[in-house]
Every structure is written in C-alpha cells, then in structure tokens.
C-alpha cells in the first residue's frame, strides 16, 4: 500500500521559514509527479507547488512564487517544500500528493500555522 508521510509543519512567526518533507513508500517514486497542496480553514484544497517526475520541472501558485521552493530526491523517495517569508495567509494543512496517470495518492497532511 502506497504511503505518503508528511513532516515539518508547526507554528512559525510571520517572516519565518519552514521545510516540509514527504516520505514516499511502495511506489516507483521517480515516475510520479509530486505536488504540495494547501487547505486553509473553510477553503478548498489548492495546489501550491508541483514538480515533474523525471525532468524535475516546477510550477508554483502565484501566491507563493519567489517564497516557496519544491524539490525532490528520487534516491531517497522524498519531496520537500522550503517555505520562506511566511505570511499569516499561508496558514493551512499541507498535503503531499503523488500522481501518475489515473493513480493519485495523498498524505494525511501537516499543519502550518503562521502567527505572531
């Protein structure tokens, strides 16, 4: 059974940084497009950042461009989200997502709270 396990969330002050990690198991990791989604309270889950399987091309939501960086390590089956210059509006549960064709998997999420 495919597992995606997120870690690295927490409480941080505005302007601070966090690094989220997602450990993937029981899938051919390098063949999956990996993404981070965020779901703020009372809102729908939205795409934050994505990285393609082999070429490692990245794409970001406009709201996080220049502040967040997604990366992957295919040898370790890990995907990361470096979050800098955090704002209160970044507060959300962040979910790791793996997708290849019709196969889609989700982690359980990690809470990020940006508050002074």
Number of C-alpha atoms within 10 A of each C-alpha: 5 13 16 23 17 23 18 15 18 14 14 18 14 17 14 14 17 18 16 22 23 26 17 23 15 10 14 12 23 18 14 20 20 28 26 26 20 23 19 17 10 7 9 10 15 14 17 23 23 25 21 19 18 11 7 16 12 15 16 19 13 9 11 17 12 11 13 20 20 24 20 20 12 16 8 12 17 20 26 22 23 15 20 17 15 22 18 15 12 20 20 22 18 27 26 29 23 24 17 15 7 6 8 13 15 18 19 14 22 21 19 22 21 20 16 9
